[in-house]
């Protein structure tokens, strides 16, 4: 499972709200963060969030079990880490 962490502050809440509408995603809470989790890749469209560039590009606190595959002016795409769970 891949989890994206977004700080729960007013500026970043639209990202969690948009992510919650994605069928493959579960949005929860952990401490002061929203957790956006999925077993498959997911993408959040910037236009749907209404976030300005400065907010958009400062919204990600951390990613566990995956990686940011795309983060540009249009979308944020998070994918599972293909090496997760494999031993060296």
Secondary structure, DSSP 8 states (H G I E B T S, - for coil): -EEEEEE-STTTHHHHHHHHTSTT-EEEEETTEEEEEESS-EEEEHHHHT--HHHHTT-EEEEESEEEEEESSSEEEEEE-TTTT---
